Every structure is written in structure tokens, then in C-alpha cells.
Amino acid sequence: MGAISNVERAVAALRQMIFAGDLTPGSDHLETELAEKLGMSRTPIREAALMLQAQGLVELRPRRGIRISPVSAQDMSDIYDILTELESLAAARAAEAGYSAADLETLAAAIADMDACLKQDDLRGWAEADDRFHRELVRLGRNARLSMIVSVMRDQVRRARATTLFIRPRPAQSNADHRAVYDAIAQGDASRAHDTHHAHRRQARDMLVALLDKHQFHGL
């Protein structure tokens, strides 16, 4: 039972380090190095790496240890194309649902937190609040299959954003877009909710892909 617990702990810790950017895309790490960082033996590190490899987050390389998988600009473009359509559909469905202000409280709180974090130049806090906005938007769309597909892609989007968070332009326009989507949903305007969110995600995709293409890796 202890071994399973250590593997789970290693998976959680390594995922957190990857998403926080502590283990950067394209970097190589020995099992012994990671084991020392996490205060455990190599065995759970190796087993955790196998699980993370299946999730596309790392690559095991003979005699070279564990490589953190690069964030591909093409992968991000493909993923954002799908996310754009699905999240925009969720926004339209949310607008059609006739939610009250109380129902939309979590969405409004995420926007308020994004504004507050931006004023404080807290980009990590902004990114966390942005995550909450998008998760809640999808939940409000009331489509379990849509939610499941989006959740599968969320990890790669988080990785790409962690990689580009401090080299991207200030996300003031993103905050304004979120408020416009909220207003459309609150007013029951499905077409405007869909189109506003669609344009927002397209712009985010173009910015992110351009940054990855310029600064990051191409499947090293």
C-alpha cells in the first residue's frame, strides 16, 4: 500500500512541477535527481514517469532519463480549434438556460478575481482565476460529454499557458472578453455569448501559438 501511495504522490508532485514551469518543456532529468527533490526512492519516480508518459507529459529516454515533453505549437493550434467550438457551444447553452445572477455567481467571482490579480500583477493568480472561469462556463453549458472532452485537453492548455505566461501581453483584453461573455449569458443572448467567446478563444489561440512558435520547441 505504501508503494502505491508513493507513486501517487510522485505523480501529483511531478504534474504540479510541470504545470508550474519548474520542470520546463524540453528539459531532461535523471530519476535520481527527481527522487532526491521529492525525498523518495527511484522506483516510484520511474512508475510515475510511465504514467505521465501515457498522458503525454513526459518521455522516457534510455540512458538520458526523463524528458519533459515539449509544448508543440501545432498541437496547441489543433486543441484550441476544438476548445473554441465546444466552449462557444457551452456559452450559448448557458445563455439559453435562463440562469439567475445567483446561478452565475461563480462566473462573476472568477472575473472579479482576474481583475484584482491583474491590478496586482499577479499573473499566476490571474491564470488560476481564468481556469475557474472556463471550467464554470463549461459546467453551465450542461453537457456532460462536452465537459468530458474539454477536461481531457485541459492539461495541455495549462502547460502551454504556464510556458508563455510571463512572455505574453498583459491579459487586459481577455478580462474584457470574459465580462462580455458573462453579460451575454446573463441577458440570455445565446448568439452573442457564442460569438463573443468564439472570437476570444480564436484570439487566444493565435497569440499562444505565435509565442510557442517563436520561443519554444518543435519536437526536440
C-alpha positions in Angstrom: 0.0 0.0 0.0 2.9 2.3 0.8 4.4 1.9 -2.7 1.1 2.8 -4.3 0.9 5.9 -2.1 4.4 7.0 -3.1 3.6 6.6 -6.8 0.5 8.7 -6.5 2.5 11.3 -4.5 5.2 11.3 -7.2 2.6 11.7 -10.0 0.9 14.6 -8.2 4.2 16.3 -7.4 5.7 15.9 -10.9 2.5 17.2 -12.5 2.5 20.2 -10.3 6.1 21.0 -11.1 5.4 20.6 -14.9 2.4 22.9 -14.8 4.2 25.5 -12.6 7.0 25.6 -15.1 9.6 24.2 -12.5 10.2 21.4 -15.0 10.5 23.2 -18.3 9.4 21.7 -21.6 12.3 20.0 -23.4 14.4 19.7 -20.2 16.0 16.3 -19.2 16.1 15.0 -15.7 17.6 11.9 -14.1 15.4 9.7 -12.0 17.9 10.1 -9.1 17.6 13.9 -9.4 13.8 13.9 -9.2 13.9 11.2 -6.4 16.1 13.5 -4.4 13.9 16.5 -5.0 10.8 14.6 -3.8 12.6 12.8 -1.0 11.8 9.3 -2.2 13.4 6.3 -4.0 13.8 5.9 -7.8 11.1 3.2 -8.0 8.0 5.4 -7.5 9.6 8.1 -9.8 10.0 5.5 -12.6 6.4 4.3 -12.2 5.1 7.8 -12.0 7.1 8.7 -15.2 5.5 5.8 -17.0 2.0 7.1 -16.1 2.9 10.7 -17.1 4.3 9.4 -20.4 0.9 7.8 -21.1 -0.6 11.3 -20.5 1.8 12.9 -23.0 3.5 15.0 -20.3 7.0 13.3 -20.3 9.1 11.0 -22.5 11.4 8.2 -21.0 14.7 8.2 -22.9 17.2 5.3 -22.5 20.4 6.5 -20.6 19.1 10.1 -20.7 16.4 9.9 -18.1 13.0 11.7 -18.2 12.4 14.5 -20.8 9.6 16.9 -20.2 7.6 16.8 -23.4 7.8 20.0 -25.5 4.6 22.0 -25.9 4.0 21.9 -29.7 2.6 25.0 -31.4 0.7 22.7 -33.9 -0.7 20.6 -31.0 -2.0 23.8 -29.3 -3.5 25.1 -32.6 -5.4 21.8 -33.0 -6.5 21.7 -29.4 -7.7 25.3 -29.4 -9.7 24.7 -32.6 -11.7 22.1 -30.7 -11.9 24.0 -27.5 -13.1 27.1 -29.3 -16.1 25.3 -30.8 -17.0 23.4 -27.7 -16.7 26.2 -25.2 -18.6 28.6 -27.5 -21.4 26.0 -27.7 -21.4 25.8 -23.9 -21.6 29.6 -23.7 -24.6 29.6 -26.0 -26.3 26.8 -24.0 -25.6 28.7 -20.7 -27.3 31.8 -22.2 -30.4 29.7 -23.2 -30.7 28.2 -19.7 -32.1 31.4 -18.1 -29.7 31.5 -15.2 -30.2 34.0 -12.4 -27.5 36.2 -11.0 -27.1 33.8 -8.1 -26.5 30.9 -10.6 -23.8 33.0 -12.3 -22.1 34.0 -9.0 -19.1 31.6 -9.5 -18.5 33.0 -13.0 -18.7 36.6 -11.8 -16.3 35.9 -8.9 -13.8 34.4 -11.3 -13.9 37.6 -13.4 -13.6 39.8 -10.3 -10.6 37.8 -9.2 -9.0 38.1 -12.6 -9.4 41.9 -12.5 -7.9 42.0 -8.9 -4.9 39.8 -9.9 -4.2 41.9 -12.9 -4.1 45.1 -10.9 -1.6 43.4 -8.5 0.5 42.0 -11.4 -0.2 38.5 -10.0 -0.2 36.5 -13.3 -0.3 33.1 -11.6 -3.3 34.2 -9.6 -4.9 35.5 -12.9 -4.2 32.2 -14.6 -5.9 30.3 -11.8 -9.0 32.5 -11.9 -9.1 32.2 -15.7 -9.1 28.4 -15.3 -12.1 28.7 -12.9 -13.9 30.9 -15.4 -13.5 28.4 -18.2 -14.4 25.4 -16.1 -17.5 27.1 -14.8 -18.5 28.2 -18.3 -18.4 24.6 -19.5 -20.3 23.4 -16.4 -23.0 25.9 -17.0 -23.4 24.5 -20.6 -24.9 21.4 -19.0 -23.5 18.9 -21.5 -21.6 16.0 -19.8 -20.0 14.7 -22.9 -18.7 18.2 -23.9 -17.3 18.6 -20.4 -15.5 15.3 -20.6 -13.8 16.1 -23.9 -12.7 19.6 -22.7 -11.3 18.1 -19.5 -9.1 15.7 -21.5 -7.5 18.7 -23.2 -7.2 21.0 -20.2 -3.8 19.7 -19.1 -2.1 20.6 -22.3 -3.6 24.0 -22.3 -2.4 24.6 -18.8 1.1 23.6 -19.8 1.1 25.9 -22.8 -0.1 28.8 -20.7 2.5 28.1 -17.9 5.2 28.2 -20.6 4.0 31.5 -22.0 2.5 33.3 -19.0 5.4 35.7 -18.4 6.1 36.5 -22.1 2.6 37.1 -23.3 1.0 40.6 -23.4 -1.0 41.7 -20.3 -4.3 39.9 -20.5 -6.5 43.0 -20.1 -8.4 42.3 -23.3 -9.0 38.7 -22.0 -10.7 40.1 -18.9 -12.9 42.4 -21.0 -13.9 39.4 -23.2 -14.9 37.4 -20.2 -17.1 40.2 -18.9 -18.8 40.5 -22.3 -19.4 36.7 -22.3 -20.9 37.0 -18.8 -23.1 39.8 -19.8 -24.5 37.9 -22.9 -25.2 34.9 -20.7 -26.9 37.0 -18.0 -29.1 38.7 -20.7 -30.0 35.3 -22.3 -28.4 36.3 -25.7 -27.1 32.9 -26.9 -25.8 34.2 -30.3 -23.8 37.0 -28.7 -22.5 34.6 -26.0 -21.4 32.1 -28.6 -19.8 34.7 -31.0 -18.0 36.7 -28.3 -16.5 33.6 -26.7 -15.6 32.2 -30.1 -13.7 35.4 -31.0 -12.0 35.4 -27.6 -10.7 31.9 -27.9 -9.5 32.5 -31.5 -7.5 35.5 -30.4 -6.1 33.5 -27.5 -5.1 30.6 -29.9 -3.4 32.9 -32.3 -1.4 34.6 -29.5 -0.4 31.4 -27.8 0.6 29.6 -31.0 2.7 32.5 -32.2 4.5 32.6 -28.8 5.2 28.9 -28.8 6.4 29.0 -32.4 8.7 31.9 -31.7 10.1 30.9 -28.3 9.5 27.2 -27.7 10.2 23.7 -29.0 9.5 21.9 -32.2 9.6 18.3 -31.0 13.2 18.1 -29.9 
